[in-house]
Structures are given as structure tokens and as C-alpha cells.
Amino acid sequence: MSTPQALDPIRLEIVHNALRSVADEAYIALMKSAYSTNIKERHDHSAALLDAQGRLVVQTERTIPMHLGSMLGLLDSIRRKYELEEIHPGDIFAGNDPYLAGGTHLPDVNLAMPVFLEGRLVAFACNVAHHADIGGMSPGSMDGNMSEIFQEGLRIPIVKLVRRGEFDRDVFDLLLTNVRIPRERRGDYHAQVAACRLAERRLLELNRRYSADLLEAAFDEIIARTETRMRRAIRELPKGRFVVEDFMDDDGLGTVDIPMRLAVEVGEETIRADFTGTARQVRGNINSPLSATVAAVAYAVKALLDPDAPNNEGVLNVIDVVAEDASLVRAAFPAALANRQQTCQRIADMVILALAEPLPEAVVGGSHGATVMAFFSGTDARTSEPYIYLEVIAGGAGGRFAKDGKDGVQVHTTNTSNLPVEAIEMEYPLFVESYGLIPDSGGPGRQSGGLGLRRVIHPLDEACVFAGHAERFRHRPPGVHGGGPGRPGRYQLEDAAGARRDLAAKAAGVPLGTGMRVIVESPGAGGYGAPSERTPEHLLADYESGKCTRDHLIEVYGFDPEGVAE
């Protein structure tokens, strides 16, 4: 067995990659064994390894940036509630509550398993998964009508779901009794537990090759090296204070044009994100807890400064976030938080736009900057069982310095997949009538913004209920360095006669009968650079590919593709 003195750079790299493979394997195991489409198809889950102090050591390559806040908050809560002697091999802790368990919203249930090597606690194997329903006043637990945390679902403080290797049946029964589809939830919980145990097993196997002392030394060095990389990148930035302002569309309960203000201060080796001046927390559930706000800032800073750096505690060590208590970005109990991702998406965009001056080649135009949610719930006549279909529709990514923005992708803090049409129609009594890009939805620029998506869905034989939650339906994604804004998104309802009407961006409890359709359109993204700088070759390609119509090119760019000589 190796000793700490043997931790040379080559061995450190080997150990680091071994740790990453542990997290990656746990992530894949959770994905492949989950019951819900939200995890097994959309991959709305993450896995990570933290050390005994609660510091993030490795996180899966494909992960949800927002889950970083949940994992760190969970470990901090565990260490506050339990003495070391109360934590045993085989225990698995669970929690989701933002105010009691360090979560960021209730659907994200966090699990953490202590890993003991050579008789002492060395690490925690953690994962978080978004459960398609966690109870509360509406199916899917993310309805826009919620005004306090009590309405949003089951609040789980830090509890031991598994004690010394055995499920606590009383706790598990309590969790399953308070959700709408307990069979599916049971399967997802079992998948999370299995992923924790797999990570523990792999760490025990790694301990056969490397001592606990060496692994702990590797944890320190992995974090320190990332911190060094981040500090080096900050030193190379122009120093200054860069201010940006934006507005959230609404909170779903009557408050509109909600101001957000961010000042990014670049110091010698640290970055300070100051949200002073941002609105107070609102009645609707777009409020963000501080842990989620920090995760969003950390994501954006790392993406701009050193996207290839490992994602661990070293990133957090160079960032300072300032926010007023009981504000939109530092919510206080009992504020509703179910859709905190809307605000966090805006935070990521704002950090990027604030650094447009010192990092002109790294930034992008405002991306679709929203999490366009779609919920369909009802009873499946084929099985007589209830169902909840949860989807997040992708949109446009911002135009870049040398490339157009990507079309129809998830951006920033929502790093999930779109649910395949085949999976929707196999799992639910729904029919996807059409699914494609929206022409002309990308913002104009030297490099255009990416296009939004349109998805049209209707129930098959049984009536159901639709709910939606989105942003950037009112305030368009802005361009950068002279680029134009992207097109806003919208929800529409079409009745059996073909008549359409717009739905609210935070639509709730919309009944759908047979023959009715919901049309979901996600926002496009902002462009990069002046539209006058876009070349005729690019404009002609936009027309020929169907990304832009002739009328749009004439109106926005003054270019007629049909007037170009052969």
C-alpha cells in the first residue's frame, strides 16, 4: 500500500482520475436503474465525492451545476446535526429542505453516504436526483401558484434513510406516503441508494491500492491545484467593477418586471459578485436560496475563466457572493423556491454579460436564459395509474465570438437532455405532434444567437392537466457587443376547433380535453456583434438551411437571399 510521501504528480493524476471514475460510474448507475423518465432519460441528477470536512473533491463530468449547492448544503447540515460518533458505516442520509437540509428546492432529493477507510471517516459518496413529484399542492411540485415552501411538497430535514445498511422503513414509508406516484418514487430512491453503495464499494477497492492518508492528501492537492488555476486566471483579468442589470418577467402571482442588479468586482486573485440592489424576495416561487445563487455564480465564473479546470471546492474558494437577506437571490424562510432555477439561469447570464468587457472573446450573448417547464398529469387509461410527465424544453444558446450560438440546447445551470419523443409516447398517453426549431428566433449579429424549439403535444384518449413555468417570455435574451436580442418564448393552447390563445408564463391547472393541444415555444438567444458584420455567405446559408425566412433577412439585415445572383 502506498504512503503519503509517494504522492508525486503522476500518482496524483492517476488517483484524481480514479476518483472521477467513481463519481461517473455512480452517475451512470443511477441513470440506468432509475424509474422516472426525468432521471433515466433527461438525466436530471448528479453524483459527487466530498471529503470528511464536506469539501467537494470531484463531481461528474456531466452534471447539473445547480446540484453543487445542494450537495454542499447537505454535508454542512449533516455535520451540524450529527456528532462523528453518530455516523456509522452503511448509513445513508437524505434531505431536500432548503432551510433545514441545505437543499435548493424540494424536488431535488440529496443522498450522502459516509465512507470509512481504515476505520475512520474519509469521504462521503453523494448524489442528487430531481424527483418528478415530491407532493404538495400540484402534480410535479413546481406549480407557479405556490407562495410558500409548505405548499411545494414534502420537506425532508436531515434524516437517516438507511441505518448501518438497513432501510429505515418508517422513514421510507413517510417519504412514499406524501407523493403522488409512490411506485416511481420508490424506484428512484432505490436507484440513488444503489449509486451511493456503488461509490462506497469503489472507494474501498481504491483503498486496497492507496492508503487513506494518501487519498486524503490527494483530496487536499486536487482542491489546491484547482484553486491555483482559478487564481492565476483571475490575475490575468483587467481589474475593475462591472455592473449589469436585468429584470425577471414575473413571479406568477402578480409581481412583474422584478429588478436584478449585479456588480462583478475583479480583484487580484478573487471575484466578488455583489447583488445589492436586487429585488426583495417575492410571493411566487422564483426565489433562490443563497446556496443555489453561489452555485450559479461559480458555474459562470469557471466557464469563462477556465472551463477545463476540475469542478471542486477550489472554484468556490476564489468567489465571494454578497446578497441581502430576504432578497430574490438570498431567500428567507418561508419563501417559495420551487422554480429557483429561473432566477439562477438569469444569474448565470448576468455574470457572463457583466464580464463582456474584460473577456470579449469568452462571453456569449444572452442564452434562452429560462427553464421552460412543461407538466402534463392525469390518469393513464391503459394502466388506470396516475402519471406526471415533466419536461424542460431547450432553447437557443448565445452567439459567440467566432461562432453562432447553438440551436435547441440546454444552457448554463440546466444541463439536462431533452426527453426523446419515443420515450414520451411509450411512457405516457400523450402524442407529440411536432418538434423542431423555430425559424427567425435567434438574435441577429455578426454571430447569430441559437434558435428556440417548438413542441406540440396533445393527450390521446383521456383528458389531462397542463402546467408550465418559464421566463424570457417578456424580457428577451439580450445580445452582446452590438448583437440583437433573441425572440421570447410562449405557451399556447389550441382548442379542438383550431383556435389558439396565449397562456401565462407561469400557467397552472390548465385542463386539456381530447383534441386540444399545448404549443410550447422556448426563447431564442442573443447575437454577438453588430448584425451589419454578418457576411452575405452566412446570411444565404441561414436562408437555405431554413433558420431564417426571407422576410426576416430583409427586415433585420437588409439582405434579400432571392436577389443574390447564381
C-alpha positions as CSV (number, residue, x, y, z in Angstrom):
1,M,0.0,0.0,0.0
2,S,1.3,3.5,-0.9
3,T,2.2,6.2,1.6
4,P,1.5,10.0,1.5
5,Q,5.2,10.6,0.6
6,A,4.5,8.7,-2.7
7,L,2.0,11.3,-3.9
8,D,4.1,12.6,-6.8
9,P,2.3,14.5,-9.7
10,I,1.9,11.4,-11.8
11,R,0.3,9.4,-9.0
12,L,-1.9,12.3,-8.1
13,E,-3.2,12.4,-11.6
14,I,-3.9,8.7,-11.5
15,V,-5.7,9.0,-8.2
16,H,-7.7,12.0,-9.4
17,N,-8.9,10.2,-12.5
18,A,-9.8,7.1,-10.4
19,L,-11.9,9.3,-8.1
20,R,-13.6,10.9,-11.1
21,S,-14.4,7.4,-12.5
22,V,-16.0,6.5,-9.2
23,A,-18.3,9.5,-9.4
24,D,-19.0,8.9,-13.1
25,E,-19.9,5.2,-12.5
26,A,-22.2,6.2,-9.7
27,Y,-23.9,8.7,-12.0
28,I,-24.4,6.1,-14.8
29,A,-25.7,3.5,-12.3
30,L,-28.3,6.0,-11.0
31,M,-29.3,6.9,-14.6
32,K,-29.7,3.3,-15.7
33,S,-31.6,2.0,-12.7
34,A,-34.0,4.9,-12.1
35,Y,-37.7,4.5,-12.8
36,S,-38.7,8.0,-13.9
37,T,-38.0,9.5,-17.3
38,N,-36.8,12.6,-15.7
39,I,-33.7,10.7,-14.5
40,K,-33.2,7.8,-16.8
41,E,-33.9,9.9,-20.0
42,R,-33.4,13.6,-19.1
43,H,-30.5,12.9,-16.7
44,D,-31.6,15.4,-14.1
45,H,-29.2,14.0,-11.5
46,S,-25.6,14.3,-10.3
47,A,-23.0,12.4,-8.3
48,A,-20.0,13.6,-6.4
49,L,-17.4,12.7,-3.8
50,L,-16.8,15.0,-0.9
51,D,-14.3,14.7,1.9
52,A,-15.0,14.3,5.6
53,Q,-15.0,18.1,6.0
54,G,-17.7,18.5,3.4
55,R,-15.5,19.9,0.7
56,L,-16.3,19.0,-2.9
57,V,-13.5,16.8,-4.3
58,V,-14.8,15.5,-7.6
59,Q,-18.1,15.9,-9.5
60,T,-19.3,14.0,-12.5
61,E,-18.3,15.5,-15.9
62,R,-21.9,15.6,-17.0
63,T,-23.7,17.2,-14.1
64,I,-26.2,19.8,-13.2
65,P,-24.4,22.9,-11.9
66,M,-27.3,23.8,-9.6
67,H,-26.8,20.5,-7.8
68,L,-23.5,21.7,-6.5
69,G,-25.3,23.9,-4.0
70,S,-27.5,21.0,-2.8
71,M,-24.6,18.7,-2.2
72,L,-22.5,21.2,-0.2
73,G,-25.5,22.3,1.8
74,L,-26.4,18.7,2.7
75,L,-23.0,17.9,4.0
76,D,-22.9,21.1,6.1
77,S,-26.3,20.2,7.6
78,I,-25.2,16.6,8.4
79,R,-22.1,17.9,10.2
80,R,-24.1,20.4,12.2
81,K,-26.7,17.8,13.3
82,Y,-24.7,14.7,13.9
83,E,-21.6,14.1,16.0
84,L,-18.9,12.0,14.4
85,E,-19.7,9.0,16.7
86,E,-23.3,9.1,15.4
87,I,-22.2,8.4,11.9
88,H,-21.7,4.8,11.0
89,P,-20.6,2.6,8.1
90,G,-23.7,1.8,6.0
91,D,-25.6,4.9,6.9
92,I,-27.2,7.0,4.2
93,F,-28.5,10.4,4.9
94,A,-31.3,12.1,2.9
95,G,-32.6,15.6,2.8
96,N,-34.1,18.2,0.5
97,D,-35.3,21.2,2.5
98,P,-33.5,24.4,1.6
99,Y,-33.9,25.8,5.1
100,L,-33.1,22.7,7.2
101,A,-31.0,20.4,4.9
102,G,-29.1,22.7,2.6
103,G,-31.2,21.9,-0.5
104,T,-32.1,24.3,-3.2
105,H,-35.7,23.2,-3.9
106,L,-37.8,20.3,-2.7
107,P,-37.9,18.1,-5.8
108,D,-34.1,17.6,-5.6
109,V,-33.6,14.9,-3.0
110,N,-30.0,14.6,-1.8
111,L,-28.4,11.4,-0.5
112,A,-25.0,11.1,1.2
113,M,-23.2,8.0,2.4
114,P,-20.2,8.2,4.7
115,V,-17.2,6.1,3.5
116,F,-14.9,4.7,6.2
117,L,-11.4,3.7,5.2
118,E,-9.1,2.0,7.7
119,G,-11.6,2.6,10.5
120,R,-12.1,6.4,10.0
121,L,-14.5,8.6,8.1
122,V,-12.6,9.8,5.0
123,A,-15.3,10.8,2.4
124,F,-19.0,11.0,1.5
125,A,-20.5,9.5,-1.6
126,C,-23.2,11.8,-2.7
127,N,-25.9,12.1,-5.3
128,V,-28.9,14.2,-6.0
129,A,-31.9,13.4,-8.2
130,H,-34.8,15.6,-9.3
131,H,-38.0,13.6,-8.4
132,A,-40.8,14.2,-10.8
133,D,-43.2,14.7,-7.8
134,I,-42.5,15.4,-4.2
135,G,-46.1,16.1,-3.1
136,G,-47.5,19.5,-2.4
137,M,-50.4,21.3,-3.9
138,S,-49.9,20.4,-7.5
139,P,-48.6,17.4,-9.6
140,G,-44.9,17.8,-10.3
141,S,-44.5,20.1,-7.2
142,M,-43.4,23.1,-9.2
143,D,-46.7,24.9,-9.9
144,G,-46.4,28.7,-10.4
145,N,-49.2,29.4,-7.9
146,M,-47.2,28.4,-4.8
147,S,-46.4,31.2,-2.4
148,E,-44.7,29.4,0.5
149,I,-42.5,26.4,1.0
150,F,-45.2,24.4,2.7
151,Q,-47.2,24.3,-0.5
152,E,-44.4,22.9,-2.5
153,G,-44.2,19.4,-1.2
154,L,-42.7,17.2,1.4
155,R,-39.9,18.9,3.4
156,I,-37.3,16.4,4.3
157,P,-34.8,17.6,7.0
158,I,-31.6,15.6,7.5
159,V,-32.7,12.0,8.2
160,K,-31.1,8.6,8.1
161,L,-32.9,6.8,5.3
162,V,-30.6,3.8,5.7
163,R,-29.1,2.9,9.1
164,R,-26.0,0.6,9.2
165,G,-27.0,-0.9,5.8
166,E,-30.8,-1.3,6.6
167,F,-33.6,0.9,5.3
168,D,-35.5,2.7,8.0
169,R,-38.9,1.5,6.9
170,D,-40.8,4.2,9.0
171,V,-38.8,7.0,7.3
172,F,-39.2,5.4,3.9
173,D,-43.0,4.9,4.3
174,L,-43.3,8.6,5.3
175,L,-41.5,9.7,2.2
176,L,-43.6,7.5,-0.1
177,T,-46.9,8.3,1.5
178,N,-46.6,12.0,0.7
179,V,-46.1,11.7,-3.1
180,R,-48.5,11.1,-5.9
181,I,-46.7,8.1,-7.7
182,P,-45.1,6.2,-4.9
183,R,-44.1,3.2,-7.1
184,E,-41.9,5.5,-9.3
185,R,-40.5,7.3,-6.3
186,R,-39.6,4.1,-4.6
187,G,-37.7,3.0,-7.7
188,D,-35.8,6.3,-7.9
189,Y,-34.9,6.2,-4.2
190,H,-33.6,2.7,-4.6
191,A,-31.5,3.8,-7.6
192,Q,-30.0,6.6,-5.5
193,V,-29.1,4.3,-2.7
194,A,-27.6,1.8,-5.1
195,A,-25.4,4.6,-6.6
196,C,-24.2,5.6,-3.1
197,R,-23.3,2.0,-2.3
198,L,-21.5,1.5,-5.6
199,A,-19.4,4.6,-5.0
200,E,-18.6,3.3,-1.5
201,R,-17.6,0.0,-2.9
202,R,-15.3,1.5,-5.5
203,L,-13.6,3.7,-2.8
204,L,-13.0,0.6,-0.7
205,E,-11.4,-1.0,-3.7
206,L,-9.2,2.0,-4.3
207,N,-8.1,1.9,-0.7
208,R,-6.6,-1.5,-1.4
209,R,-4.0,0.3,-3.6
210,Y,-3.7,3.6,-1.8
211,S,-3.8,4.3,1.9
212,A,-6.4,6.6,3.5
213,D,-3.7,9.1,4.3
214,L,-2.6,9.2,0.6
215,L,-6.2,9.6,-0.5
216,E,-6.8,12.5,2.0
217,A,-3.6,14.1,0.8
218,A,-4.9,13.7,-2.8
219,F,-8.1,15.4,-1.8
220,D,-6.2,18.4,-0.5
221,E,-4.0,18.6,-3.5
222,I,-6.8,18.3,-6.1
223,I,-8.6,21.2,-4.5
224,A,-5.5,23.3,-4.1
225,R,-4.5,22.9,-7.7
226,T,-7.9,24.0,-9.0
227,E,-7.8,27.0,-6.7
228,T,-4.3,27.8,-8.0
229,R,-5.6,27.6,-11.6
230,M,-8.5,29.9,-10.9
231,R,-6.4,32.5,-9.0
232,R,-4.0,32.5,-12.0
233,A,-6.8,33.1,-14.4
234,I,-8.2,36.0,-12.3
235,R,-4.7,37.6,-12.1
236,E,-4.7,37.9,-15.9
237,L,-8.1,39.7,-16.0
238,P,-8.4,43.5,-16.2
239,K,-9.3,44.8,-12.8
240,G,-12.5,46.7,-12.2
241,R,-16.1,46.7,-11.2
242,F,-18.6,45.7,-13.9
243,V,-22.3,46.3,-13.4
244,V,-25.2,44.8,-15.2
245,E,-29.0,45.0,-14.7
246,D,-31.9,42.8,-15.8
247,F,-35.5,42.0,-15.0
248,M,-37.3,38.8,-14.2
249,D,-40.6,38.6,-16.2
250,D,-42.9,37.9,-13.2
251,D,-43.3,35.6,-10.2
252,G,-46.6,34.1,-11.3
253,L,-48.6,35.9,-8.6
254,G,-48.9,39.4,-9.9
255,T,-45.4,40.9,-9.5
256,V,-43.9,41.8,-12.8
257,D,-40.6,43.3,-14.1
258,I,-38.6,42.2,-11.0
259,P,-35.3,44.0,-11.0
260,M,-31.9,42.2,-10.6
261,R,-28.6,44.1,-10.2
262,L,-25.2,42.6,-10.2
263,A,-21.8,44.2,-9.7
264,V,-18.9,41.8,-10.5
265,E,-15.7,43.1,-8.9
266,V,-12.4,41.6,-10.2
267,G,-9.7,41.6,-7.6
268,E,-6.1,40.5,-7.6
269,E,-7.0,36.8,-7.1
270,T,-10.7,36.7,-6.3
271,I,-14.0,37.7,-7.8
272,R,-16.8,39.2,-5.9
273,A,-20.4,39.0,-7.1
274,D,-22.5,41.7,-5.3
275,F,-26.2,41.5,-5.8
276,T,-27.0,44.6,-3.7
277,G,-30.0,46.4,-5.2
278,T,-31.7,43.2,-6.4
279,A,-35.4,43.0,-5.5
280,R,-36.7,41.6,-2.2
281,Q,-38.0,38.1,-2.3
282,V,-41.3,37.7,-4.0
283,R,-44.6,35.8,-3.3
284,G,-44.1,33.5,-6.2
285,N,-41.6,30.6,-6.2
286,I,-38.7,32.0,-8.3
287,N,-36.8,32.9,-5.1
288,S,-33.3,31.4,-4.8
289,P,-31.6,30.3,-1.7
290,L,-28.0,31.5,-1.2
291,S,-26.6,28.0,-1.9
292,A,-28.2,28.0,-5.4
293,T,-27.1,31.5,-6.1
294,V,-23.5,30.7,-5.2
295,A,-23.6,27.6,-7.5
296,A,-24.8,29.7,-10.4
297,V,-22.1,32.3,-9.9
298,A,-19.4,29.6,-9.6
299,Y,-20.6,27.9,-12.8
300,A,-20.4,31.1,-14.8
301,V,-17.0,32.2,-13.5
302,K,-15.5,28.8,-14.1
303,A,-17.0,28.5,-17.6
304,L,-15.5,31.9,-18.5
305,L,-12.1,31.7,-16.8
306,D,-11.0,28.0,-17.0
307,P,-13.7,25.7,-18.4
308,D,-11.3,22.7,-18.3
309,A,-10.5,23.1,-14.7
310,P,-11.8,20.3,-12.4
311,N,-15.0,21.2,-10.7
312,N,-14.3,21.2,-6.9
313,E,-14.0,23.3,-3.8
314,G,-11.1,25.2,-5.4
315,V,-13.6,27.1,-7.6
316,L,-15.7,28.2,-4.7
317,N,-12.6,29.4,-2.7
318,V,-12.0,32.3,-5.1
319,I,-15.6,33.5,-5.3
320,D,-17.3,35.8,-2.8
321,V,-21.1,36.3,-3.1
322,V,-22.8,39.3,-1.5
323,A,-26.6,39.3,-1.2
324,E,-29.1,41.0,1.1
325,D,-31.1,38.8,3.4
326,A,-34.7,38.0,2.2
327,S,-33.9,39.1,-1.3
328,L,-34.6,37.3,-4.5
329,V,-31.2,35.7,-4.5
330,R,-31.0,35.0,-0.8
331,A,-34.4,33.9,0.2
332,A,-35.5,33.7,3.8
333,F,-38.0,31.2,5.3
334,P,-40.8,30.5,4.4
335,A,-40.3,31.8,0.8
336,A,-41.3,29.6,-2.0
337,L,-38.4,28.2,-4.0
338,A,-39.6,25.5,-6.4
339,N,-38.6,27.4,-9.5
340,R,-35.4,28.9,-8.2
341,Q,-33.7,27.7,-11.4
342,Q,-35.4,30.6,-13.3
343,T,-33.5,33.1,-11.2
344,C,-30.3,31.1,-11.3
345,Q,-30.4,30.9,-15.1
346,R,-30.6,34.7,-15.1
347,I,-27.7,35.0,-12.6
348,A,-25.5,33.0,-15.0
349,D,-26.4,35.2,-17.9
350,M,-25.8,38.3,-15.9
351,V,-22.3,37.2,-14.7
352,I,-21.4,36.4,-18.3
353,L,-22.7,39.8,-19.6
354,A,-21.1,41.7,-16.8
355,L,-17.7,40.3,-17.9
356,A,-18.3,41.1,-21.6
357,E,-15.8,44.0,-21.4
358,P,-12.8,42.2,-19.8
359,L,-13.4,38.9,-21.6
360,P,-14.8,39.8,-25.0
361,E,-13.7,36.6,-26.7
362,A,-15.0,34.3,-23.9
363,V,-18.5,35.6,-23.4
364,V,-21.7,34.8,-25.3
365,G,-24.9,36.6,-26.0
366,G,-27.8,36.1,-23.6
367,S,-28.9,32.5,-23.9
368,H,-32.5,31.5,-23.7
369,G,-31.9,32.1,-20.0
370,A,-35.0,30.2,-18.9
371,T,-36.1,26.8,-17.8
372,V,-39.2,26.3,-20.0
373,M,-41.1,23.7,-17.9
374,A,-44.0,21.6,-19.2
375,F,-46.0,19.4,-16.9
376,F,-48.8,17.0,-18.1
377,S,-50.6,15.0,-15.4
378,G,-53.6,12.7,-15.4
379,T,-54.6,9.0,-15.4
380,D,-53.3,6.6,-18.0
381,A,-56.3,4.6,-19.3
382,R,-54.0,1.8,-20.3
383,T,-53.0,1.1,-16.7
384,S,-55.5,3.1,-14.6
385,E,-52.4,4.6,-12.9
386,P,-51.7,8.3,-12.4
387,Y,-48.8,9.8,-14.4
388,I,-46.8,13.0,-14.4
389,Y,-44.8,13.9,-17.4
390,L,-42.1,16.5,-16.7
391,E,-40.1,18.2,-19.4
392,V,-37.7,21.1,-19.7
393,I,-37.7,22.4,-23.3
394,A,-34.3,23.5,-24.5
395,G,-33.7,26.8,-26.4
396,G,-31.1,28.9,-28.0
397,A,-27.5,29.4,-26.8
398,G,-25.9,32.9,-27.2
399,G,-23.9,33.9,-30.2
400,R,-20.1,33.5,-29.6
401,F,-17.1,35.5,-30.7
402,A,-16.3,33.3,-33.6
403,K,-19.3,31.0,-34.0
404,D,-23.1,31.2,-34.0
405,G,-24.9,30.1,-30.9
406,K,-26.1,26.5,-30.7
407,D,-29.8,25.8,-31.6
408,G,-32.1,23.9,-29.3
409,V,-29.8,23.1,-26.3
410,Q,-29.9,23.3,-22.6
411,V,-27.7,26.0,-21.2
412,H,-25.9,27.1,-18.1
413,T,-27.4,25.7,-14.9
414,T,-29.8,23.3,-16.6
415,N,-27.5,20.7,-18.1
416,T,-30.2,18.0,-18.9
417,S,-31.2,16.2,-22.0
418,N,-34.5,16.7,-23.9
419,L,-36.8,13.8,-23.4
420,P,-37.0,11.7,-26.6
421,V,-40.3,11.7,-28.4
422,E,-40.3,7.9,-28.4
423,A,-39.9,7.8,-24.6
424,I,-42.8,10.3,-24.1
425,E,-45.2,8.3,-26.3
426,M,-44.2,4.9,-24.7
427,E,-44.5,6.1,-21.1
428,Y,-47.5,8.4,-21.3
429,P,-50.9,8.7,-23.0
430,L,-49.6,11.7,-25.0
431,F,-48.8,12.3,-28.6
432,V,-46.0,14.7,-29.8
433,E,-47.5,16.1,-33.0
434,S,-44.4,18.2,-33.9
435,Y,-41.0,19.1,-32.6
436,G,-38.5,21.3,-34.3
437,L,-36.5,24.6,-34.4
438,I,-38.3,28.0,-34.7
439,P,-37.1,30.0,-37.7
440,D,-36.0,33.6,-37.0
441,S,-35.9,33.1,-33.2
442,G,-32.2,33.7,-32.9
443,G,-31.0,37.2,-32.2
444,P,-29.2,38.9,-35.1
445,G,-25.5,39.6,-35.0
446,R,-22.2,39.0,-36.6
447,Q,-22.7,35.6,-35.0
448,S,-26.4,34.9,-34.6
449,G,-28.0,33.6,-31.5
450,G,-29.3,30.0,-31.4
451,L,-32.8,29.1,-32.3
452,G,-35.5,28.1,-29.8
453,L,-37.6,25.0,-30.0
454,R,-41.3,24.3,-30.6
455,R,-43.0,21.2,-29.3
456,V,-46.7,20.5,-29.8
457,I,-48.3,17.9,-27.6
458,H,-51.9,16.6,-27.1
459,P,-53.5,13.9,-25.0
460,L,-54.6,10.8,-26.7
461,D,-57.8,9.5,-25.2
462,E,-58.1,10.9,-21.7
463,A,-58.3,14.5,-20.5
464,C,-55.3,15.7,-18.5
465,V,-54.0,18.9,-16.9
466,F,-51.1,21.1,-18.1
467,A,-48.9,23.4,-16.1
468,G,-46.0,25.5,-17.3
469,H,-43.3,27.7,-15.8
470,A,-40.9,29.8,-17.8
471,E,-39.0,33.0,-18.1
472,R,-37.8,35.2,-21.1
473,F,-41.4,35.4,-22.3
474,R,-41.5,39.1,-21.6
475,H,-37.8,40.2,-21.4
476,R,-35.9,39.0,-24.4
477,P,-32.4,37.4,-24.1
478,P,-30.1,40.3,-24.9
479,G,-27.3,40.4,-27.4
480,V,-23.7,41.3,-26.6
481,H,-21.2,43.7,-28.3
482,G,-23.9,45.0,-30.5
483,G,-25.8,41.8,-31.1
484,G,-29.6,41.8,-31.2
485,P,-32.0,40.1,-28.7
486,G,-33.5,36.6,-29.2
487,R,-37.2,36.0,-29.7
488,P,-39.2,35.5,-26.5
489,G,-40.9,32.2,-25.7
490,R,-44.5,31.4,-25.2
491,Y,-47.1,28.8,-24.3
492,Q,-50.3,28.5,-26.4
493,L,-53.4,26.4,-26.0
494,E,-55.2,25.3,-29.2
495,D,-58.8,24.0,-28.8
496,A,-60.5,21.3,-30.9
497,A,-61.6,23.9,-33.4
498,G,-58.1,25.1,-34.0
499,A,-58.4,28.4,-32.2
500,R,-55.3,29.5,-30.2
501,R,-54.8,31.6,-27.1
502,D,-51.6,32.5,-25.2
503,L,-51.1,31.1,-21.7
504,A,-49.3,32.8,-18.9
505,A,-45.6,32.1,-18.5
506,K,-46.5,30.6,-15.1
507,A,-49.6,28.6,-16.2
508,A,-51.2,26.3,-13.7
509,G,-54.1,23.9,-13.8
510,V,-55.0,24.2,-17.4
511,P,-57.5,21.4,-18.4
512,L,-56.8,19.6,-21.7
513,G,-59.6,17.7,-23.3
514,T,-59.3,15.3,-26.3
515,G,-58.4,17.2,-29.4
516,M,-56.7,20.1,-27.5
517,R,-53.1,20.9,-27.9
518,V,-50.4,22.7,-26.0
519,I,-47.7,24.5,-28.0
520,V,-44.5,25.2,-26.2
521,E,-42.0,27.6,-27.7
522,S,-38.7,28.3,-26.0
523,P,-36.8,31.6,-26.4
524,G,-34.1,32.1,-28.9
525,A,-30.8,33.6,-27.8
526,G,-29.0,36.9,-28.3
527,G,-26.5,37.5,-31.0
528,Y,-22.8,38.5,-30.8
529,G,-21.5,41.6,-32.7
530,A,-23.3,44.0,-35.0
531,P,-25.7,42.5,-37.5
532,S,-24.1,44.6,-40.2
533,E,-21.0,42.5,-39.8
534,R,-22.6,39.2,-40.8
535,T,-21.4,38.1,-44.1
536,P,-23.6,37.5,-47.2
537,E,-22.4,33.9,-47.2
538,H,-23.7,33.3,-43.7
539,L,-27.0,35.0,-44.5
540,L,-27.5,33.0,-47.6
541,A,-26.8,29.8,-45.6
542,D,-29.3,30.9,-42.9
543,Y,-32.0,31.1,-45.6
544,E,-31.1,27.9,-47.4
545,S,-31.0,25.9,-44.1
546,G,-34.4,27.3,-43.1
547,K,-33.0,29.0,-40.0
548,C,-34.2,32.4,-41.3
549,T,-37.1,33.4,-43.5
550,R,-36.7,35.8,-46.4
551,D,-38.8,38.4,-44.8
552,H,-36.7,38.3,-41.6
553,L,-33.4,38.6,-43.5
554,I,-34.7,41.6,-45.4
555,E,-36.1,43.3,-42.4
556,V,-33.2,42.7,-39.9
557,Y,-30.2,42.5,-42.2
558,G,-31.4,44.3,-45.4
559,F,-30.4,41.2,-47.3
560,D,-32.6,39.6,-49.9
561,P,-31.5,35.9,-50.4
562,E,-33.5,35.6,-53.6
563,G,-31.8,38.6,-55.1
564,V,-28.4,37.0,-54.9
565,A,-27.0,36.1,-58.3
566,E,-26.4,32.5,-59.0
